[in-house]
Amino acid sequence: MLVGVLFIGIVFNTFLYGLVCYQFLIYYTSRHKDPLWIRLIVGTLFTIDTVHTSVGIYAGYSTCVTNYGNPASLELVTWTIPFLAIATATAAIITQIFLSHRVYYLTKSKPLVGIIMMISSTAFILAVYAGALSIQVKEIKNFGKLIPSVMAWLALQTTSDWIITIVLTIALLRSRTGFHRTDSVIHRLIRGAIQTGLFASIFAMGDLFTFKFHVGTNFYAMFAYPIGRIYTNTLMDTLNARSEFRDILNGTVDLDSESNANAIRMQSFLARPKETYSSSMITPAETTLSTKSIASTHYSAPAVFVSQTKEVQ
């Protein structure tokens, strides 16, 4: 419960980091014309994941090689433990800020976004506090002192994830048009939003319960190490899926209905604002149009639905 579970967590985290590298290469070789703030988020998350994974490998090497034959070292709290908490919380809050922007774009509700950000920020502060406190306890057997702050941190982090997931799911469900291509993309976006909240929540709850009920062990590390990579992978997967969404949306679109007029106005991570026609430019006589592109690199999160399509006869 000290070395084995730590090793499993580090190996799984390293595996997920390999997927992050793959997603990152796809993103930067696809030449997406995303605004600077999105590219900064991607770069920041990749940097955090790289450093975090390197620290995890160092922790494994230190435990299994450097301190081989030194059982007393297993009881000590090293600097890698507080780093784990802070790096995980940083990846979480960056992703939640990104998704909160999607929530605001869909709902235009500042109070709702304010609540999400308040919960996320509180969770981040508690994570930093728990990391700092872990240095003071010095020994793993004293981890019981960390339980209140760790439980509050992970509970709030999970709450924020699920608020975002539920809001996005409801908004996307309401945006369905009745047209197969558009609804197929919306269903994929819903699935992406649910996956982001679900997988992160499973590991956060695993971390929470193992930390509470297996105090004095490293069991929690099996869940704690991969959480940050889960956030990054789900986000990058959605960003890289835009080409596939474009292919799904290419085809004939019937505009002679109110529901499809709403589809034209939908906000989308696939539509390039500079190339987008406004809905006022489309007359009732234009009943059948060929969708040349539904592009957009600007709104590119699991949290956004498809809109402002560029329709060309």
N, C-alpha and C positions, 0 to 999 in steps of 0.2 A: 504493500500500500504506500510505499515511499518511493521506490525506484521504478517499478514496473509501470504503474499508472502514469508517472511523469514521462517515461519513455514513450508510451502509447500516445499521449497528448502531443508530444513534440513531433513524433513521426507523422501523425495525422495533420498537424498544423503545417509541416513541411510539404506534405502532399498537396494541401490546399493552396499553399504558396506557389507551387508549380503551376496550378491552374490559373492563379492570379497573373503570373508571368505570361502565360499563353493568352489570356484575355487582354492583357496590357499590350502585347505585340499586335494582336488583331486590331485593337483600337487605334494605335498609332500608325499602322500600315494601311488602314482603311481611309485615312485622310478625311475624317469627319470635320466639318467646318463648325465646330462647337465654339461658343463664346469662351473668353479667357477664363471665367470663373469655373466653368465646368472642367476645362483642361487642368486648372489648378487643383481642383478636388481630386481628379483622377491621379495626378502626379503626387499629391500629398498622401493619398491612401496607399499608393504603390511604395512610396518611401517608408511610410510607417510599417507596412507589411514586411518590407525587406529588412529593416532594422529589427523589428520584433522577431522575425524568423531567425535572424542571425543570433540574437540574444538567446532564443530558445535552444538553438544548437549548442551555443556556448554553455548553457545551463546543463544540458545533457552530457556534454563532454566533461564538464567540471565534476558532475556527480558520478559518472561511470568510469572516468579515466583518472583525472587529477586526484580525486579523493578516493580512489579504489583502495579498499582495505582500511578505510578510516570511517567507521560507522558513525562516529560522533558528529561528523560534518552534515549528516542527514537531518540532524535536529536543529540546525542553525538556519536563520532567515538571511539569505543573501540579497544583494541589490536587485537580482533578476526578478524577485517576487513583486516588489512594488512597481517595477518597470512594467511587468505583465499587466497589472491592474490599470495603470495610467494609459498605456498604449492601447489596450482594449477599449477603454472608455473613450479615448480620442477618436478611434475609428468609428465607434458607435455614434458619437455626437455629430461628426462630420456627415455621416450618411443620413442621420435624422434631420439635420439642417437642410440637406439637399432635398429630401423627401417632403419636408415641411413646405418648401417652396412650391412643390407640386400640389400639395394640399391647398395652399393659398390660391394658386393659379386656377384650380378647379372650383373651389368653394367661395373665394373672395372673402373668407371669414377671418378677419384679424384676431378676434378673441380665441377662436379655435387654434390657430397657429401659435398664438401667445401661450395657451395652455400647454401645447406640445413642447414648445421651446423651454417653458418653465420646468416641466418635468425632466426633459433631457438635460438641461443645465444643472438641475439639482442632482441628478444621477451622476453626472460627470464630477461635480464637486465632492460627492460622497466617495467616488472611486479614488480621487486624489487623496482624500483624507484617509481612506482605508489603506492605501499604499504607504502613506507616511507613517501611519500607526503600526504597520507591519514591521517597519524597521525598529521601532521602539520595543516591540515585544521580544525581539531577538531570537526566540526559539519557537519552533513550530508547535510545540505542545501548549503554548500560550495563545494559540490562534483564537481561542474562545472569546478573547477580548475584541476580536474583529467582527464577530458574528452580526451584531446590530447594524454596523455601517455597511458591511458587505451585503446583507440581506436587503437593506433599504436601497442600496445602489442597484442591484440586479433586478429587484422588483420594479423600481421606477423605470429602469431602462427597458424592461419588457413591456411595461404599461405604455410607454411612449411608442414602441414598435407596433403594438396592437391597435392603438388609437389611429395611428397613421394607416395601418392596413385596412381597418374597418371603414374609415372615411373614404379612402381611395376606392375600395371595392364598391361601396354604395354609389359614389359619384360615377364610376365607370359603368355600373349596371344601369344607371339612369340615362346614360348617354347612348345606349344601344339604339340602332336605327331601323332594324328589321332587314337590313341588307347583309347578305352572307359575308362578303369580304370585310366590310367595316366591323361587323360583329365578331368575326374571327380574330381580328387584331385586338379588339377590346377584351375578348376573353383571354387572349394571351397576356395582355397587360394586367388583367385581374389576377391571373395565375402568378405572374411575376411579383405583384404586390403581396400576395398571400405567402409566397415562398420566402420573401425577404423577412416578413414577421415571424413565420412559423419556424424556420430553421434556427434563426438567431434566438428565438424564445426557448426552443428545446434545449439548446446548449447553455443558455443563461440559467434556466431552471435547474438543469443538471449540475451546473456550477454551484448554484445557491444551496440545493439540498445536500450535495456531497460535502460542501464546506460546513454546513450546520451539523449534519449527523455523523460525519467522519472527521471530527476535529483531531488535529495532531497527525494527519496523514497528508499525502499529496494527491489524494483521490480527485480533488477539485480540479487539478491541473489537466486532467484528461478532457475536461469540458472547457476550461478557461482559455487554454492556448489557442484553440481554433476559432473562437468567436469573431475576432476581428477579421479573419480571412473569409468567414461566411458573409459578413457585411459586404466586403469588397467584391467577392465573386458574384453575388446576386446582382449587385449594382452594375458591374461591368458586363455581365451577361445580357442585361436589358439594353445597355448602350450599344452593344455589338449586334443586337437582334434587329436593328432598324432596317438593314438591307433586306432581311427576310420579310419584315412587315411591308416594305415598299412593294415587294414582289406580290404579296398577298393582295394588296390594294390596287394593283394595276388591273384595269378592266373597265367594263361599261358600268356607269353609274346613272341611275334614274333620278332626276332632280324634281320630278313633278309630284312632290309630296312634302308635307310639312316636316315629317321626320327626317327626310334627307336634307332639307334646308338646314335643320339643326346640325346634321352631320357636317355640312360645309362650314359651320361656325365653330365646330369643336376645336378645342385647343390641342395641338399635337406636337409631340417631340419629333415628328417626322416632317414638319412643314417649314420650309425656309421662308422667313418673313418677307424678304425682299422679292421673292418670286411668287408670292401668294396673292391671289385675287380676293377681294373682299366679297361677301355674299351679296352686297348691293349691286355688283357688276353682273350678276347672273339673272337673266330675265326668265319669266315663266315659260317663254317659248322654247327655251333651251332645255328640252325634256330629256335628251339622251346625250351624254357626253362621254368621251373616252378619257379615263384617268391616266394622264401621262406621267405624273409623279405626285406622290404624297411625301414630301420630303421634310425633314427638318432636323437639323442637328441641335437646334436650340433647346427644345423641350424633350429631353431624353432621359426619362427616369421611369421606373416601373410604375410610377405614380401618375402618368399623364395620359390623357386620351388623344385620339387622332383627330386633327382638324385642320381648318384653314387650308383645304386641299387646293392644289393648283390644278384646275380642270381645263383641258385643252381639247377643242373639237377635233 
